[in-house]
């Protein structure tokens, strides 16, 4: 009881001493979140890996436009169209593009698939000693622990030469589905009392196919299921150097640390509900909406409930409509538009037409309500998290894996950015913080 009271006092004191007058941020022109009021990010680096476009410049002014995303200069829409037309899995091709800087030929693509297949197997005893003997309550923390533990299985863990870092990154990309699925199976066995079923990865299968193969007890999945999961991985693979987890990777890499530490840091960033954890929030928000909105087709009732969410009277009382709005995109998120084209097909194949229609109405109505209620410096639209959680739900993937799936995809982008940071031998990243505390005279303990 004494400890609780003391900790409460400590908490109150720590909070009071940490709050900064918000007017000071304006006075000193601090770009909070490293973004200006329009959402445009502070330029902190250069990259050739990807480009996120949300504005066009006219007469020196930034004009919001439909979002576009480029991987190594290629429009994501063209890349997706290419591998879908040829009916091949896309994630491995995109990973090759991000890492090597060029699209692979047929022979290079097949070779890359073979290399990843040979790297899929985890080190001997790793599954038993690390995952099965120490299951985690949170999958992202479990994955960060597993990645850090892999350091001890690498004889060249501290070698940050590009060839060695590339080897480490390829191994992590190949092994991450196993780390994720085995971690979940262990969690489900120990904490949910489910049967423990472990499937070895199949080197002949793609990353997306292996996830479904290892997760499901019967290892069965349809072509549509594997292709839409593969598409989700492609769309999450990379998103510029400024997103929180990738910027974290740049920051940590710039210190000269090892690959496993840099990737674990990115995982810890991605865990946050403002970043990779947003898709879970979307699913929970929709479950809440379905409970409180009696007619899923009544636009007035839907809009009224969105108003309640914005007023912090409904759902988690945060005032946020999760899945709507993005730090960069304004009029549209190209990833969301691409994924939405396939969500309908999956929904109809799963008998979830009514739920899909409900999602579509929220996608249309929420931006209208938000724009009417709040002063907007840029447009607001559905982001990829709006539909990705719905896709995972229809694929019968457990919510505990939603953010880990994001991480599985983003490993390719993190790897490319780590190599780019090392290759350019930049300075350690150290932005400035201005102290507004003022100076004080020291008093001895007896005088306090």
Steps between C-alpha positions, in 0.01 A plus 500: 500500500785735589672419171179573304460839667864593446486393135188714454681800643801431279272473197329831574835673548650348185196600295491856633870548426464363146217713360616776265290802412364432151545867404876453526491256209352777286736763637811301411349362175542141613379250242328255735509150357760639257207625289359845433134589547410378148650158573810553284799334662826669593768394249742281697660291229507380140401160365470312172291219651149640482300817453170601656310769308201682647541850356580681177664841486324785319644853512702403805195370688442142612173369354360171643455230237420130481782310665761307305766258622817404314741215580842577349327735255230254393136587565357245746192466278714390205697256714184341637341483156812331365523207739123453516475479121778241492338314794814485711553591864619857534663543840826327410526705181442821697753401767758444224416839347532684830829333593672480161358816342368331186222268391617139473504303179318167502824320582593749775152472649517121510852512648387748768205277592742209531739698720218600736382139507844381610510762777158425650607242757563637849821405685503168684340520846378857439132403483511300822733720704377843398139477386352193664664544840424871528169585331414868511174674592551741209601381156698810404706482819550128436625573149739768621635253757538231234686735265738609776556136594595413141800727558651228721470245217696715255880472505524829310226686686706819548629518143327798337660466157240515224543135386453373855208731576329389177549136605346575840208687345421224252507245781263710711260550208496125438470396865257763624183306402624210713584732792153650475296181458697294753478784749124511455459121523696500825290788636174330398612172662614643833248780550192394300535125558485428125660200334865544411555436131836582342556485124845549350528766229488370145783649288289450187231735630503879501510708818122553489428134427729389781320721751169329421664157476666527842208668676215273400478152654421340163741731309228562242425831328346621175681684224289810567597494869872473433494763227319763707732435797796534262352828372465628857868419562600686183303810598654503849856426387626859489377853554784750487774578749291727718244259643562435869643148490719561193630829639572308823705257292696788347561654844617175659703395196677838497645418843695209345314225684425148374218391270305313767489805729387725215220263398386448861479878541282526189275225634454686826402812305257313278325353804348839585127550426582823315710299255477126433243433769236712328340212307400329825342825615297512178363149558409579862337827395286319243395239755390786723315670212317179410376474856373858521375565145175311446463562126830461310343667197368811679746778411351740756540250783854416390597868477350569843714226655812628327419837659492329840841346436642841404347649816677234711167358607530163328738210441835568677425869570811606307310714249665309214333317214765234444592421140392844383771758436875474453803703602597552134215408264211739460247420227576128479741226609594302186561186707147511635354547151693201363411273791134605489468363145567150634323530835161482331588178317626342823196623696257349251690170500477493881133602522588836655324723247297687762809578706687616190215739415515634857874566463435680171244730661737588785777567246274753325329658801786532751708750294188709444417514870861571600539778242174657615601491867869592490715755325698297249835616362499207261246247381412187693428155358517130582853365552619144447426405862131557429479187285804290601350388831177404320704293254684321781172435678347343187813286463428378854833631624511565877510871600824435688668457159372817332793723596758218464376457141574868444849440639551195279429715196696805612820302565586543132471878528687518831779289349533723195512814715757351738725418207446846351593665831817291529597542134492879525700505823293784643538675833332369811147643499464756777229767462487797739273553800483845658485517878230733635558413866700807598794494747470454877722552801606182676387459862651251745275226633466673833364813329237327285 
